[in-house]
């Protein structure tokens, strides 16, 4: 029993650290998006924004590619990739500060937000509920499309049930009532 508690404490520590870095990288990425929007608004050019967009994409790829359980299976790689996501987002924000200053918006500060919902509200995405519903439907259609061939070729495991404890975008967004 003593060993079990020890291992649970280790896993909790890994999970807490991964969640902390996930929040930091997501927050920096959201701020970079808001600052990029302002840069476009004040006249930034495609040429100026190209390296910024590359850094934002590099940050997002890392942020988005790490599933919620990755900290358990490969904690060093998970924490390292979150650190890389943070680094790319910070690089983008430094580049954006220079662009904003050049275009007369040096004092721009991205609005504050404490939750994902607040950040999404700042983006003012048109018809977010419909877009979320369409993406959920697309995932369901694609999943069904993969099951048919796997049943035919004998690789489908009818007894496999995905663990409910693993949180994904789908479990967060598609298995709850969609809000606008």
Buried (B, 14 or more C-beta within 10 A) or exposed (E): EEEEEEEEEEEEEBBEBBEEBBEBBBBBBBBBBBBBBBBBEBEBEEEBBEEBBBBBEBBBBBBEEBEBBBBBEEBEEBBEBBBBBBBBBBBBBEBBBEBBEBBEBEEBEBEEBEEEEEBBEBEEEEEBEEEBBEBBEEBEEEEEEEEEEEEEEEEBEEEEEEEEEEEBBBBEBBEEEEEE
